[in-house]
Amino acid sequence: MKLYTGPTTPFGRKAGIVAREHGIAVEEEVCNPFESGDLAGLNPLKLIPVLVLDDGAVLHDSHLICEYLDSIGAGPTLYPEAGRWLWRTRMMVGHGLADASVQLRLQQVLPEAEQSDTLKARYQGRMARAVAALEKEADALTQGAMRMVSVVI
Ligand SMILES: N[C@@H](CCC(=O)N[C@@H](CS)C(=O)NCC(=O)O)C(=O)O
């Protein structure tokens, strides 16, 4: 199977980690979502990561890709039942942190006249609150069996 990903995407990185944790061979195809026209044919949202299975089926969004890889992987699941609503909520804080950092960077690379100070401040505030919240619980979240929350943060 082939994972369309990029050198700086936190979402593609997450999918690659899950594949490696489970010993699943995945060919990585580096793709720039801002340039590659082919990507829209695989994912109408034109976002990476995208996973193309050996039978040609296409999965997109890192949440779905990670759960799929976990479901076919060998070894312990990264989605254990114990405490799942709590740790999955914290995982979403980590995901939102990554998303805000991507959005902030997208603002910063726009021509200056097109950048929004309001949006940049909103993303920076979200990131600061997410880091502070995760920092408080970092030890508890990363102790014991490896779970997706550790992969994300
Ligand atoms: N919810 C999606 C987010 C994917 C996403 O935002 N990917 C970024 C790269 S980090 C992208 O492809 N951006 C292209 C764009 O914004 O046009 C996921 O978790 O896979």
The ligand as an ORCA input file, in Angstrom:
! r2SCAN-3c Opt
* xyz 0 1
  N      -7.987     16.242      9.320
  C      -6.960     15.962      8.340
  C      -6.061     17.178      8.148
  C      -5.088     16.993      6.989
  C      -4.340     18.281      6.645
  O      -4.692     19.385      7.088
  N      -3.258     18.109      5.859
  C      -2.482     19.256      5.417
  C      -1.002     18.948      5.511
  S      -0.424     18.947      7.176
  C      -2.770     19.547      3.947
  O      -2.815     18.643      3.148
  N      -2.960     20.825      3.622
  C      -3.231     21.256      2.271
  C      -4.107     22.455      2.223
  O      -4.428     23.032      3.277
  O      -4.493     22.836      1.116
  C      -6.173     14.728      8.784
  O      -6.074     14.504     10.001
  O      -5.677     13.977      7.926
*
